[in-house]
Amino acid sequence: MNFANLIQIALRALSNNKTRCLLTMLGIIIGVSSVITMMFLGESQKQNIRAEIGGMGTNLIIIRPEWRQRGGAAVSAADLQCLKEGDYEAITNEAGYVSSVSPYVGSSGQAIVGANNAPTTVKGCSEQLAVIENYTVEEGAMWGRNEVRTAAKVCVLSAGLYRKLFPNGENPVGQNVRLETIPLKIVGTLKEKGGEDDNFMYVPYTTVQRRMNGIRYLNAIYASAATEEVSAAAVDEIKAIVRDRHNIRKGDADDFEVMSMTEMLESLNEILGILTMVLSCIAGISLVVGGIGIMNIMYVSVTERTREIGLRMSIGAKSRHIMMQFLIESVIISIAGGLIGVALGISFASLIIKLLDWPFIFDGFAIVVSFVVCTATGVFFGWYPARKAGNLNPIDALRYE
């Protein structure tokens, strides 16, 4: 009995029990579609994050206070006051691998123009932050050093905030926007970048310090490495400058941290990779459940077809032929369920990715893994029932009622 005949016999046996065969496949279908969906979503989210970080600039470096514990109570980085204007000036004057530097003081509030209003993030900075974050001015111009020196009440609106405050598309330059109780003159608007829904305004950092937050320290310092290749060198250089400014001795812990976009991207990719793997493993439990279902059904099939097995053995079929027949049936169920699961998984992932507006990344590795796992599941869970069928005594099988 050749392999082609065994496949024909297996297909005929499965077609005689279509409903039971489909229900057996269900666990495999759910498992494979879940794994495919999770892995496709994971890859798309990674690409989405890469695009967002790339839009911010791969050369971006952020210096901020180190998060720490004080007296057993958690203190957020924004509340620590170790970064001063002198640190910003030292980095500007001494860092050779850095092309642009800006202090950063954050705030937020309700921006109001006439009857229109929107909650917004306030980025207190120098005029260099737009360059560091890869933004260009569309209308008007960025304010300059004189506005920073005098803590002028001026601002530049992001494209998203402009649309909310000026829905009719009028020119906002020269008009005033009220941030809570503080009037700010609009001197420019930013060009939209990468279709992102930005919602912020640039304001001189001294204005935010003195007129909004009432502080003298900085929440962070933003810098841009001269090139991506020297980003690591720029980070080391900045650390050395700030350590010297803070009189931190060799071997003592820093009271600040320096993070480059490359490091952030690597960390996020690692976290997302682990999360995707965990979710895929959880979804893969369905494959185990589906495999157990195959084993149960194959046991039932062996029991129901005991007389058939005995008849085939009596006319010359060997144990290995009977075993191979049932093993082929279990593998066919697994692969067929896997094919349907892959189709459904790609469809579900495509739909979710489209709704979330993420880039679609075709993950061939996920499909290959799914087929390998499906085949292995069919062999693993079908082997024992097939072995039982192959070991039946022909005389006992013919007598079975």
C-alpha positions as a LaTeX table, in Angstrom:
\begin{tabular}{lrrr}
\hline
Residue & $x$ (\AA) & $y$ (\AA) & $z$ (\AA) \\
\hline
Met1 & 0.00 & 0.00 & 0.00 \\
Asn2 & 1.68 & 3.20 & $-1.19$ \\
Phe3 & 1.58 & 6.65 & 0.39 \\
Ala4 & $-0.88$ & 8.06 & $-2.18$ \\
Asn5 & $-3.40$ & 5.33 & $-1.37$ \\
Leu6 & $-3.06$ & 6.07 & 2.34 \\
Ile7 & $-3.82$ & 9.75 & 1.72 \\
Gln8 & $-6.90$ & 8.84 & $-0.35$ \\
Ile9 & $-8.17$ & 6.53 & 2.39 \\
Ala10 & $-7.55$ & 9.24 & 5.03 \\
Leu11 & $-9.38$ & 11.89 & 2.99 \\
Arg12 & $-12.31$ & 9.54 & 2.38 \\
Ala13 & $-12.56$ & 8.77 & 6.10 \\
Leu14 & $-12.52$ & 12.47 & 7.00 \\
Ser15 & $-15.12$ & 13.36 & 4.35 \\
Asn16 & $-17.50$ & 10.80 & 5.87 \\
Asn17 & $-17.46$ & 12.80 & 9.13 \\
Lys18 & $-17.34$ & 16.42 & 7.92 \\
Thr19 & $-19.02$ & 18.01 & 10.94 \\
Arg20 & $-16.86$ & 16.18 & 13.47 \\
Cys21 & $-13.76$ & 16.98 & 11.42 \\
Leu22 & $-14.62$ & 20.71 & 11.33 \\
Leu23 & $-15.28$ & 20.82 & 15.07 \\
Thr24 & $-11.95$ & 19.10 & 15.66 \\
Met25 & $-10.22$ & 21.73 & 13.56 \\
Leu26 & $-11.80$ & 24.54 & 15.57 \\
Gly27 & $-9.17$ & 24.56 & 18.32 \\
Ile28 & $-6.37$ & 24.62 & 15.75 \\
Ile29 & $-8.09$ & 27.42 & 13.80 \\
Ile30 & $-8.54$ & 29.58 & 16.91 \\
Gly31 & $-4.99$ & 28.95 & 18.09 \\
Val32 & $-3.29$ & 29.68 & 14.76 \\
Ser33 & $-5.41$ & 32.77 & 14.02 \\
Ser34 & $-4.69$ & 34.15 & 17.50 \\
Val35 & $-0.94$ & 33.60 & 17.19 \\
Ile36 & $-0.84$ & 35.11 & 13.68 \\
Thr37 & $-2.88$ & 38.12 & 14.80 \\
Met38 & $-0.67$ & 38.76 & 17.84 \\
Met39 & 2.59 & 38.46 & 15.89 \\
Phe40 & 1.38 & 40.67 & 13.02 \\
Leu41 & 0.13 & 43.32 & 15.48 \\
Gly42 & 3.43 & 43.18 & 17.35 \\
Glu43 & 5.49 & 43.78 & 14.19 \\
Ser44 & 3.18 & 46.58 & 13.05 \\
Gln45 & 3.37 & 48.29 & 16.44 \\
Lys46 & 7.17 & 48.07 & 16.37 \\
Gln47 & 7.22 & 49.71 & 12.95 \\
Asn48 & 4.77 & 52.36 & 14.14 \\
Ile49 & 7.00 & 53.22 & 17.09 \\
Arg50 & 10.08 & 53.30 & 14.85 \\
Ala51 & 8.29 & 55.76 & 12.55 \\
Glu52 & 7.21 & 57.99 & 15.45 \\
Ile53 & 10.67 & 58.02 & 17.01 \\
Gly54 & 12.24 & 58.54 & 13.59 \\
Gly55 & 9.93 & 61.53 & 13.14 \\
Met56 & 11.24 & 63.00 & 16.40 \\
Gly57 & 14.78 & 62.55 & 15.11 \\
Thr58 & 17.08 & 59.58 & 15.60 \\
Asn59 & 19.76 & 62.02 & 16.80 \\
Leu60 & 17.60 & 63.26 & 19.69 \\
Ile61 & 19.15 & 63.09 & 23.17 \\
Ile62 & 17.20 & 63.84 & 26.35 \\
Ile63 & 18.82 & 64.82 & 29.64 \\
Arg64 & 16.50 & 64.67 & 32.63 \\
Pro65 & 16.67 & 64.28 & 36.42 \\
Glu66 & 17.15 & 60.71 & 37.64 \\
Trp67 & 14.03 & 59.15 & 39.13 \\
Arg68 & 14.73 & 58.11 & 42.71 \\
Gln69 & 13.30 & 57.42 & 46.16 \\
Arg70 & 13.37 & 59.99 & 48.90 \\
Gly71 & 12.70 & 58.80 & 52.44 \\
Gly72 & 10.84 & 55.77 & 51.11 \\
Ala73 & 8.46 & 57.92 & 49.02 \\
Ala74 & 8.61 & 58.01 & 45.22 \\
Val75 & 9.57 & 61.35 & 43.69 \\
Ser76 & 8.90 & 61.96 & 40.00 \\
Ala77 & 11.65 & 63.27 & 37.77 \\
Ala78 & 9.68 & 66.47 & 37.10 \\
Asp79 & 9.85 & 67.38 & 40.80 \\
Leu80 & 13.61 & 67.06 & 41.08 \\
Gln81 & 15.51 & 70.28 & 40.67 \\
Cys82 & 19.01 & 69.19 & 39.70 \\
Leu83 & 19.01 & 70.57 & 36.14 \\
Lys84 & 19.72 & 74.29 & 35.88 \\
Glu85 & 20.13 & 76.81 & 33.10 \\
Gly86 & 23.90 & 76.61 & 33.64 \\
Asp87 & 23.83 & 72.93 & 32.60 \\
Tyr88 & 22.14 & 73.90 & 29.34 \\
Glu89 & 24.71 & 76.65 & 28.72 \\
Ala90 & 27.63 & 74.30 & 29.51 \\
Ile91 & 26.39 & 71.67 & 27.04 \\
Thr92 & 25.88 & 74.39 & 24.41 \\
Asn93 & 29.39 & 75.77 & 24.84 \\
Glu94 & 31.41 & 72.60 & 25.52 \\
Ala95 & 29.79 & 69.67 & 23.70 \\
Gly96 & 31.52 & 69.08 & 20.36 \\
Tyr97 & 29.32 & 66.21 & 19.15 \\
Val98 & 26.09 & 68.19 & 19.66 \\
Ser99 & 24.56 & 70.41 & 16.97 \\
Ser100 & 21.54 & 71.89 & 18.82 \\
Val101 & 20.52 & 72.23 & 22.47 \\
Ser102 & 17.34 & 73.47 & 24.14 \\
Pro103 & 16.16 & 73.64 & 27.75 \\
Tyr104 & 12.72 & 72.21 & 28.42 \\
Val105 & 10.09 & 73.19 & 30.98 \\
Gly106 & 6.72 & 71.51 & 30.61 \\
Ser107 & 3.24 & 72.73 & 31.46 \\
Ser108 & $-0.32$ & 72.30 & 30.26 \\
Gly109 & $-3.64$ & 74.09 & 30.22 \\
Gln110 & $-6.72$ & 75.03 & 28.26 \\
Ala111 & $-5.97$ & 77.11 & 25.17 \\
Ile112 & $-8.80$ & 79.49 & 24.26 \\
Val113 & $-9.41$ & 81.58 & 21.13 \\
Gly114 & $-12.85$ & 83.17 & 21.04 \\
Ala115 & $-15.44$ & 80.39 & 21.29 \\
Asn116 & $-12.90$ & 77.68 & 20.48 \\
Asn117 & $-10.83$ & 75.94 & 23.13 \\
Ala118 & $-8.69$ & 72.81 & 23.48 \\
Pro119 & $-6.50$ & 71.24 & 26.17 \\
Thr120 & $-2.86$ & 71.52 & 25.17 \\
Thr121 & 0.69 & 70.69 & 26.21 \\
Val122 & 3.03 & 73.64 & 26.67 \\
Lys123 & 6.65 & 73.05 & 25.65 \\
Gly124 & 8.76 & 75.70 & 27.30 \\
Cys125 & 11.99 & 75.78 & 25.28 \\
Ser126 & 14.42 & 77.79 & 23.21 \\
Glu127 & 13.97 & 78.34 & 19.49 \\
Gln128 & 16.23 & 75.31 & 18.89 \\
Leu129 & 13.66 & 72.71 & 19.99 \\
Ala130 & 11.80 & 72.94 & 16.67 \\
Val131 & 15.05 & 72.05 & 14.90 \\
Ile132 & 15.78 & 69.20 & 17.32 \\
Glu133 & 12.28 & 67.72 & 16.90 \\
Asn134 & 12.36 & 68.15 & 13.09 \\
Tyr135 & 9.55 & 70.69 & 12.88 \\
Thr136 & 9.45 & 73.52 & 10.36 \\
Val137 & 7.48 & 76.76 & 10.58 \\
Glu138 & 4.64 & 77.08 & 8.06 \\
Glu139 & 3.25 & 80.53 & 8.90 \\
Gly140 & 5.08 & 83.33 & 10.67 \\
Ala141 & 8.37 & 82.57 & 12.44 \\
Met142 & 9.85 & 81.14 & 15.62 \\
Trp143 & 10.58 & 83.61 & 18.37 \\
Gly144 & 14.26 & 84.25 & 19.14 \\
Arg145 & 16.71 & 84.83 & 21.97 \\
Asn146 & 15.34 & 88.25 & 22.83 \\
Glu147 & 11.92 & 86.76 & 23.61 \\
Val148 & 13.62 & 84.14 & 25.80 \\
Arg149 & 15.62 & 86.83 & 27.64 \\
Thr150 & 12.55 & 88.96 & 28.35 \\
Ala151 & 10.19 & 86.01 & 29.06 \\
Ala152 & 7.90 & 87.32 & 26.33 \\
Lys153 & 4.32 & 86.10 & 26.16 \\
Val154 & 4.52 & 84.59 & 22.68 \\
Cys155 & 3.89 & 81.12 & 21.26 \\
Val156 & 4.06 & 78.96 & 18.14 \\
Leu157 & 1.15 & 76.55 & 17.57 \\
Ser158 & 1.41 & 72.97 & 16.31 \\
Ala159 & $-0.68$ & 72.05 & 13.28 \\
Gly160 & $-3.09$ & 69.97 & 15.37 \\
Leu161 & $-3.70$ & 72.74 & 17.91 \\
Tyr162 & $-4.08$ & 75.32 & 15.14 \\
Arg163 & $-6.88$ & 73.27 & 13.52 \\
Lys164 & $-8.74$ & 73.05 & 16.83 \\
Leu165 & $-8.46$ & 76.75 & 17.67 \\
Phe166 & $-8.94$ & 78.05 & 14.12 \\
Pro167 & $-11.32$ & 75.55 & 12.46 \\
Asn168 & $-12.12$ & 77.99 & 9.63 \\
Gly169 & $-8.47$ & 78.11 & 8.54 \\
Glu170 & $-7.83$ & 81.83 & 9.13 \\
Asn171 & $-4.28$ & 83.15 & 9.60 \\
Pro172 & $-3.54$ & 83.08 & 13.35 \\
Val173 & $-0.27$ & 85.04 & 13.24 \\
Gly174 & $-0.63$ & 88.21 & 15.30 \\
Gln175 & $-3.72$ & 87.01 & 17.15 \\
Asn176 & $-3.83$ & 86.13 & 20.83 \\
Val177 & $-4.51$ & 82.78 & 22.46 \\
Arg178 & $-5.36$ & 82.64 & 26.15 \\
Leu179 & $-3.76$ & 79.85 & 28.15 \\
Glu180 & $-5.92$ & 79.74 & 31.26 \\
Thr181 & $-5.52$ & 83.40 & 32.33 \\
Ile182 & $-2.29$ & 84.22 & 30.44 \\
Pro183 & $-2.61$ & 85.85 & 26.99 \\
Leu184 & 0.02 & 84.73 & 24.46 \\
Lys185 & 0.64 & 86.31 & 21.07 \\
Ile186 & 0.78 & 83.77 & 18.23 \\
Val187 & 3.90 & 84.42 & 16.14 \\
Gly188 & 3.85 & 81.27 & 14.02 \\
Thr189 & 2.43 & 77.83 & 13.26 \\
Leu190 & 4.24 & 74.57 & 12.56 \\
Lys191 & 3.93 & 72.36 & 9.51 \\
Glu192 & 2.31 & 69.00 & 10.19 \\
Lys193 & 4.83 & 66.18 & 10.45 \\
Gly194 & 4.07 & 62.63 & 9.38 \\
Gly195 & 0.29 & 62.97 & 9.80 \\
Glu196 & 0.52 & 62.75 & 13.57 \\
Asp197 & $-2.18$ & 64.35 & 15.71 \\
Asp198 & 0.07 & 66.82 & 17.53 \\
Asn199 & $-1.45$ & 69.11 & 20.14 \\
Phe200 & 1.09 & 71.46 & 21.70 \\
Met201 & 2.55 & 74.95 & 21.61 \\
Tyr202 & 6.13 & 76.19 & 21.84 \\
Val203 & 6.61 & 78.95 & 24.43 \\
Pro204 & 9.90 & 80.51 & 25.64 \\
Tyr205 & 11.09 & 78.42 & 28.58 \\
Thr206 & 11.64 & 81.50 & 30.69 \\
Thr207 & 7.99 & 82.44 & 30.19 \\
Val208 & 6.87 & 79.03 & 31.43 \\
Gln209 & 9.29 & 79.18 & 34.36 \\
Arg210 & 8.36 & 82.67 & 35.58 \\
Arg211 & 4.77 & 83.22 & 34.47 \\
Met212 & 3.26 & 79.71 & 34.64 \\
Asn213 & 5.18 & 77.33 & 36.91 \\
Gly214 & 7.01 & 79.72 & 39.22 \\
Ile215 & 10.27 & 77.72 & 39.16 \\
Arg216 & 13.94 & 78.35 & 38.34 \\
Tyr217 & 15.04 & 74.84 & 37.37 \\
Leu218 & 14.57 & 72.83 & 34.15 \\
Asn219 & 12.48 & 69.69 & 33.70 \\
Ala220 & 14.84 & 68.45 & 30.98 \\
Ile221 & 17.37 & 69.44 & 28.35 \\
Tyr222 & 16.91 & 68.35 & 24.73 \\
Ala223 & 19.89 & 68.02 & 22.40 \\
Ser224 & 20.61 & 66.73 & 18.93 \\
Ala225 & 23.77 & 64.84 & 18.03 \\
Ala226 & 25.62 & 66.16 & 14.99 \\
Thr227 & 25.06 & 62.78 & 13.23 \\
Glu228 & 23.48 & 59.48 & 14.17 \\
Glu229 & 26.92 & 57.84 & 14.11 \\
Val230 & 28.24 & 60.09 & 16.91 \\
Ser231 & 25.10 & 59.79 & 19.05 \\
Ala232 & 26.79 & 57.46 & 21.56 \\
Ala233 & 29.82 & 59.76 & 21.78 \\
Ala234 & 27.52 & 62.75 & 22.32 \\
Val235 & 25.80 & 60.94 & 25.20 \\
Asp236 & 29.16 & 60.23 & 26.89 \\
Glu237 & 30.26 & 63.80 & 26.34 \\
Ile238 & 27.08 & 65.24 & 27.85 \\
Lys239 & 27.36 & 62.94 & 30.86 \\
Ala240 & 30.92 & 64.12 & 31.52 \\
Ile241 & 29.91 & 67.79 & 31.25 \\
Val242 & 26.91 & 67.52 & 33.56 \\
Arg243 & 28.78 & 65.34 & 36.09 \\
Asp244 & 31.46 & 68.00 & 36.27 \\
Arg245 & 28.83 & 70.74 & 36.67 \\
His246 & 27.14 & 68.80 & 39.51 \\
Asn247 & 30.45 & 68.00 & 41.24 \\
Ile248 & 29.77 & 64.26 & 41.11 \\
Arg249 & 32.86 & 62.30 & 42.12 \\
Lys250 & 34.08 & 59.22 & 40.28 \\
Gly251 & 32.16 & 56.15 & 41.42 \\
Asp252 & 29.17 & 58.14 & 42.73 \\
Ala253 & 25.74 & 57.74 & 41.12 \\
Asp254 & 24.47 & 60.41 & 38.73 \\
Asp255 & 21.52 & 62.59 & 39.76 \\
Phe256 & 20.49 & 62.78 & 36.11 \\
Glu257 & 20.08 & 60.42 & 33.14 \\
Val258 & 20.91 & 60.80 & 29.47 \\
Met259 & 18.87 & 58.85 & 26.97 \\
Ser260 & 19.29 & 58.79 & 23.19 \\
Met261 & 16.52 & 57.90 & 20.77 \\
Thr262 & 18.52 & 54.88 & 19.61 \\
Glu263 & 18.56 & 53.50 & 23.17 \\
Met264 & 14.85 & 54.26 & 23.60 \\
Leu265 & 14.04 & 52.45 & 20.36 \\
Glu266 & 16.09 & 49.42 & 21.39 \\
Ser267 & 14.40 & 49.30 & 24.81 \\
Leu268 & 10.92 & 49.66 & 23.34 \\
Asn269 & 11.61 & 46.98 & 20.72 \\
Glu270 & 12.82 & 44.62 & 23.43 \\
Ile271 & 9.76 & 45.26 & 25.62 \\
Leu272 & 7.36 & 44.91 & 22.67 \\
Gly273 & 9.13 & 41.73 & 21.54 \\
Ile274 & 8.70 & 40.16 & 24.98 \\
Leu275 & 5.06 & 41.30 & 25.18 \\
Thr276 & 4.30 & 39.91 & 21.72 \\
Met277 & 5.95 & 36.61 & 22.60 \\
Val278 & 4.00 & 36.32 & 25.87 \\
Leu279 & 0.68 & 37.07 & 24.14 \\
Ser280 & 1.54 & 34.63 & 21.35 \\
Cys281 & 2.32 & 31.91 & 23.90 \\
Ile282 & $-1.00$ & 32.55 & 25.64 \\
Ala283 & $-2.77$ & 32.34 & 22.29 \\
Gly284 & $-0.77$ & 29.20 & 21.53 \\
Ile285 & $-2.51$ & 27.44 & 24.42 \\
Ser286 & $-5.44$ & 27.09 & 21.99 \\
Leu287 & $-3.16$ & 24.94 & 19.82 \\
Val288 & $-2.60$ & 22.58 & 22.73 \\
Val289 & $-6.34$ & 22.44 & 23.35 \\
Gly290 & $-6.87$ & 21.79 & 19.64 \\
Gly291 & $-4.25$ & 19.03 & 19.74 \\
Ile292 & $-6.02$ & 17.36 & 22.66 \\
Gly293 & $-9.23$ & 17.56 & 20.64 \\
Ile294 & $-7.49$ & 15.78 & 17.74 \\
Met295 & $-6.28$ & 13.04 & 20.08 \\
Asn296 & $-9.77$ & 12.52 & 21.50 \\
Ile297 & $-11.39$ & 12.37 & 18.08 \\
Met298 & $-8.74$ & 9.98 & 16.77 \\
Tyr299 & $-9.36$ & 7.68 & 19.75 \\
Val300 & $-13.08$ & 7.73 & 18.95 \\
Ser301 & $-12.32$ & 7.08 & 15.28 \\
Val302 & $-10.10$ & 4.09 & 16.12 \\
Thr303 & $-12.82$ & 2.66 & 18.35 \\
Glu304 & $-15.56$ & 3.15 & 15.75 \\
Arg305 & $-13.47$ & 1.61 & 12.95 \\
Thr306 & $-12.05$ & $-1.33$ & 14.88 \\
Arg307 & $-13.80$ & $-3.90$ & 12.62 \\
Glu308 & $-12.58$ & $-1.98$ & 9.52 \\
Ile309 & $-9.01$ & $-2.12$ & 10.86 \\
Gly310 & $-9.33$ & $-5.85$ & 11.49 \\
Leu311 & $-10.70$ & $-6.42$ & 7.98 \\
Arg312 & $-7.83$ & $-4.53$ & 6.36 \\
Met313 & $-5.26$ & $-6.39$ & 8.39 \\
Ser314 & $-6.86$ & $-9.74$ & 7.44 \\
Ile315 & $-6.43$ & $-8.97$ & 3.73 \\
Gly316 & $-2.76$ & $-7.97$ & 4.04 \\
Ala317 & $-2.51$ & $-4.45$ & 5.51 \\
Lys318 & 0.42 & $-4.20$ & 7.91 \\
Ser319 & 0.46 & $-2.43$ & 11.28 \\
Arg320 & 2.58 & 0.40 & 9.92 \\
His321 & 0.01 & 1.01 & 7.14 \\
Ile322 & $-2.84$ & 1.29 & 9.65 \\
Met323 & $-0.73$ & 3.53 & 11.91 \\
Met324 & 0.28 & 5.74 & 8.98 \\
Gln325 & $-3.33$ & 6.08 & 7.82 \\
Phe326 & $-4.53$ & 7.46 & 11.16 \\
Leu327 & $-1.45$ & 9.64 & 11.52 \\
Ile328 & $-2.09$ & 11.14 & 8.09 \\
Glu329 & $-5.68$ & 11.90 & 9.12 \\
Ser330 & $-4.53$ & 13.84 & 12.20 \\
Val331 & $-1.90$ & 15.77 & 10.19 \\
Ile332 & $-4.47$ & 16.66 & 7.49 \\
Ile333 & $-6.83$ & 17.99 & 10.19 \\
Ser334 & $-4.00$ & 20.08 & 11.67 \\
Ile335 & $-2.75$ & 21.50 & 8.37 \\
Ala336 & $-6.27$ & 22.27 & 7.11 \\
Gly337 & $-7.06$ & 24.01 & 10.40 \\
Gly338 & $-3.74$ & 25.84 & 10.14 \\
Leu339 & $-4.53$ & 27.12 & 6.63 \\
Ile340 & $-7.92$ & 28.45 & 7.73 \\
Gly341 & $-6.33$ & 29.90 & 10.88 \\
Val342 & $-3.64$ & 31.72 & 8.89 \\
Ala343 & $-6.23$ & 33.23 & 6.55 \\
Leu344 & $-8.41$ & 34.36 & 9.46 \\
Gly345 & $-5.40$ & 35.63 & 11.45 \\
Ile346 & $-4.13$ & 37.78 & 8.58 \\
Ser347 & $-7.66$ & 39.10 & 7.99 \\
Phe348 & $-8.20$ & 39.98 & 11.66 \\
Ala349 & $-4.74$ & 41.57 & 11.94 \\
Ser350 & $-5.27$ & 43.60 & 8.75 \\
Leu351 & $-8.61$ & 44.89 & 10.01 \\
Ile352 & $-7.24$ & 45.89 & 13.44 \\
Ile353 & $-4.13$ & 47.50 & 11.92 \\
Lys354 & $-6.30$ & 49.47 & 9.51 \\
Leu355 & $-8.55$ & 50.68 & 12.34 \\
Leu356 & $-5.50$ & 51.71 & 14.42 \\
Asp357 & $-3.84$ & 53.30 & 11.36 \\
Trp358 & $-0.61$ & 51.35 & 11.86 \\
Pro359 & 1.66 & 50.24 & 9.01 \\
Phe360 & 0.95 & 46.70 & 7.80 \\
Ile361 & 4.03 & 44.45 & 8.02 \\
Phe362 & 3.76 & 41.00 & 6.46 \\
Asp363 & 5.41 & 38.57 & 8.88 \\
Gly364 & 6.38 & 35.47 & 6.92 \\
Phe365 & 8.18 & 34.03 & 9.94 \\
Ala366 & 4.88 & 33.87 & 11.87 \\
Ile367 & 3.24 & 31.88 & 9.05 \\
Val368 & 6.14 & 29.43 & 8.77 \\
Val369 & 6.16 & 28.89 & 12.54 \\
Ser370 & 2.39 & 28.33 & 12.51 \\
Phe371 & 2.64 & 25.62 & 9.84 \\
Val372 & 5.51 & 23.90 & 11.61 \\
Val373 & 3.58 & 23.96 & 14.89 \\
Cys374 & 0.40 & 22.69 & 13.17 \\
Thr375 & 2.23 & 19.76 & 11.60 \\
Ala376 & 4.01 & 18.97 & 14.86 \\
Thr377 & 0.68 & 19.14 & 16.71 \\
Gly378 & $-0.91$ & 16.68 & 14.27 \\
Val379 & 2.00 & 14.24 & 14.55 \\
Phe380 & 2.37 & 14.57 & 18.33 \\
Phe381 & $-1.29$ & 14.22 & 19.27 \\
Gly382 & $-2.15$ & 11.77 & 16.49 \\
Trp383 & 0.72 & 9.37 & 17.06 \\
Tyr384 & $-0.61$ & 7.55 & 20.14 \\
Pro385 & $-4.11$ & 6.83 & 18.74 \\
Ala386 & $-2.48$ & 5.79 & 15.44 \\
Arg387 & $-0.11$ & 3.48 & 17.31 \\
Lys388 & $-3.04$ & 1.97 & 19.18 \\
Ala389 & $-4.80$ & 1.29 & 15.85 \\
Gly390 & $-1.67$ & $-0.26$ & 14.36 \\
Asn391 & $-1.21$ & $-2.59$ & 17.36 \\
Leu392 & $-4.73$ & $-4.02$ & 17.27 \\
Asn393 & $-4.95$ & $-7.81$ & 16.95 \\
Pro394 & $-6.74$ & $-8.57$ & 13.64 \\
Ile395 & $-8.81$ & $-11.42$ & 15.16 \\
Asp396 & $-9.90$ & $-9.32$ & 18.16 \\
Ala397 & $-10.67$ & $-6.42$ & 15.86 \\
Leu398 & $-12.92$ & $-8.58$ & 13.61 \\
Arg399 & $-14.79$ & $-9.83$ & 16.68 \\
Tyr400 & $-15.31$ & $-6.29$ & 18.03 \\
Glu401 & $-18.94$ & $-5.24$ & 18.36 \\
\hline
\end{tabular}
